[in-house]
Each structure stands twice: as structure tokens, then as C-alpha cells.
């Protein structure tokens, strides 16, 4: 290698440039501090006077537009009339790509900078330039090889069921016995908030994404932006993550519904219900009728025109007063107000009338327990039927794969791949049902107690301070919206099936359907 031309080094001015591609390198031997120390020692040995140090942390060696590098080039350009040495620890610290290396060398030379290093002697002759370019090419190859190895390791770990990227809200990474490396675990209490949002939307407890957004914003645990808001896009992303169901989906790596090792927050069936609702319902804007002030707004209809009633605060002589009213022009009761305390008081009386007696409780428990046991006896038959369905789906998938091999038409291949993806989703759902079939999530007594706590006293949940609880009462207790006639009160309410059953028992309608069905048996 040819040596650099002799230059006066005593009292020569210099700058130092250091770079690390990740924050992890800061803690290792090639961190910014160690690079600067080595460069300063080299400058002391050469007699250079170091005026500035420029750093780039977390900057890729394949990039040219780095903040520290651009600051250094600006500094050199500003002192272009002076001779400055640019000290780097190693050629890979300047760039890890041949094209980037050449561009930066050209820019530094144009700004009056002379590149030097304790690891390599730079020269301007052809042999020195050849060696320099070869080393830059080797550095580029190492960067590309590292990227390939990193991707391969990540792919292998994902195929083993481990998520390797930023954890979604509700999870965090931690060491778990029996697993190599860190695994995603539930991050409480945020995980419970996320689970409530997902299951509530799937079941219809939350009628729209707006109500999910409202739940998340009212939670003290769920992370929000600096204004205390949760953007609609975050809600959409939350509802669309199959990770919460315990599966990994990475289409860019051709990984579809791969079982994951972390504990899911919801079942895959719940996830499918969410996707079905998202496909059938657009994102609704946040409405004012979600206000805590008027929980019945939007659910009560005018008895005259059968259109939904609205509500507002009316300003009077001594303050503001809340009212419900019909907003439909042409209606007999248009803009005729009904005091909030009057309508909601009558609604609470309606809920009290729906409360069953203790005898009905005992009778309902016997009926439900008999049905519970009957479902358990049918579980084994259900498992065999589901396994048959799984085998049928697997045959269909194999058929589509054979067709893909036989065709070269891009559109047809895409159609087959979409069908395979749909069938894979059905297969996952059926496998989950086989796993859970006949195995209740809770014992009968716990399940019955949870259901009858609400059925036995719905007004208790209505008395909650949470708007979500009040709206859940409306959806669970009534099959249709409630008609209200001004000066008369609520008309006959169409209650939900469980309350209809209990009312039927109360009135003496105790006959249950025979095992053969509702039609008389034939000879």
C-alpha cells in the first residue's frame, strides 16, 4: 500500500466522526465513546488539534443523509480555506456501502477535508484507492450478510411461535421459564382493558368503533396521545390484530395464522366475530348521544311518529334543565319536551317490574342446569362432526394447491390463494372449537350466577356511573327500541329472550319443547 504524501501534522486541525448503527452498540466496545477515545489518541500521536466531534447514533451505514455527517460537511464547507483532517476509527464507520462511501469521500474532499484513520492509511494513488474501495465493498457485504442473518433468525423464531417485533398494546416482553429468550406476556391492567374492548365489540355490547374509542379514552390505564385522545386508526388497528387471538400473521413472509406461544387475550372465534362486524359496518363518528347526561337518547322512540327521540339542556330562568323530545318535523309531539327525571324514573320502574321472584330463580336454574347437562352430552358428537369438517377443508386446500401448481395465470393464482387463506381461517376456528368443545370456560354455578345477577336485578347495572354499563342494559334487556308516548309513558316493551322466558314462567307457561321437536311425532 502506498503511503500518504508527506504533510505537516504539527498543529494541524482535525475533526472526529463517530457512528453506531444501533443504541445497543453504545454499550459495546465499538460505542461512540470508545471510537472517540481511539481517534483522540491517534490525533495526539499525530499532533492534530481536534476542534469538533460529530456523532451519529442509530444511523445505518448504508445511508448518506445522516444528521452528524451533514453537520460535519457543513462545518468543513464553512472552513474550506483551512486544511482539516477527518479522523474515523475504521472505514466501516464512514459507510457500509461502496456507493455511499464514494459519495461521502467526494463530498469531504470538495469541502477541504482529508480522511485519516488509525486502522487504514488512505492515499490518492490508484493502488490505495483500489484497496480502499475493496475494504468498502467488504464492509457493504458484511452489512448485507448481517441483515440476511438477522432476518433468517427472526423468521426461524417466528416459525417457532414467538413474536419478535414491538409488542401490541396490552403485552410486554419478559423472561418465562421453559422458553428461550423473551416472550410476550400480558401487561396488566392494560391487557384487561384491551380484552374488554375486543370482546365487547365482538358481542355487540359496543355498537360501533366510536363506543370502543370512548371506552379506551375513559380508561386511566390505556395509553393515549398528548391530548388524552385515542385516534380512530388506533381503534381500527386494535380490532384487526390477530395477535390478540394467539396467532401470527405476516403476509410479506408468507406466514398466515401461525400458532403463537404467547397467551391470547381472546379466542379466535371472538376475533372472527370482530372481523365480520368490521366488514359489515363502517366506522361511525363519535355521536353526542353517547353522553352520560342522556343514556336513553337514541334508544327511546317517539310514540307518535316512531322515530328516535333526542335530548338537550334547556336554559331557564334559574339555570339549565335536561329534557328528552321528538325532533321529527310534522310529528304531533314535535319539540314537546319531557323532563329527564320523569322519563328515566319511569324507565327504572320498568326495570323493577322485570325483576323475577326467588321461585322463578329456582325454576330457571333447574331448567338451565338440565340444558347445560344436555349440551355436555352432545359435545362428543359435536367433536366428531367438527373433525369431519376439518378433514374436508384440508382436502379443499390440497386441491387449490394442486391447481396453483398447474396454472400460470396471475389472477387465478391470486384467487386460489385467497380461497386457501379463507379455508385456513375456517380450519383454525374449527380446531379451536375441537379444543374447547365440551369444556366450559366456567363451572355451571359460576356461569349461572353471573347471568342471573343481571337478569335478577338489571337496575343494579343501570345504576352504574359508566355509560357503557347503561347501554349494555338497554341491549341485553330489550329486543327493540322502547316506544314512549308523551303524557302516557312507556308502551309495551319487547324484552330480550331471557326476560321473555322468565315472564312466561311467571305467568304459568312452564311447558318445555319435547326432545322430538315442536311438531307432533309421526308414525
Secondary structure, DSSP 8 states (H G I E B T S, - for coil): ---------TTEEEEEEEEESSGGGGGSTTSHHHHHHHHHHHHHHHTEEEEEEEEEES--TT-S--HHHHHHHHHHHHTTTS-EEEEESSHHHH-SSHHHHHHHHHHHHHTTEEEEESS----SSHHHHHHHHHHHHHHHHHHHHHHHHHHHHHHHHHHTT---S---TTEEEEE-TTSSSEEEEE-TTHHHHHHHHHHHHHHTSS-SHHHHHHHHHH-SSS---TTS---HHHHHHHHT-GGGGTEEEEGGGTEEEEE-SS--SS-HHHHHHHHHHHHHS------GGG-GGGTTTTTEEETTT--B-EEEEEEETTEEEEEEEB--TT-TTBT--EEHHHHHHHHHHHHHHT---HHHHHHHHHHHHHHHHHHHHHHHHHHHHHHHHHHHHHHHHHHHHHHHHH---HHHHHHHHHHHHHHHHHHHHHHHHHHHTT--SS-HHHHHHHHHHHHH-HHHHHTSS-HHHHHHHHHHHBSS-EEEETTTEE----B-HHHHHHHHHHTT------TT-SS----
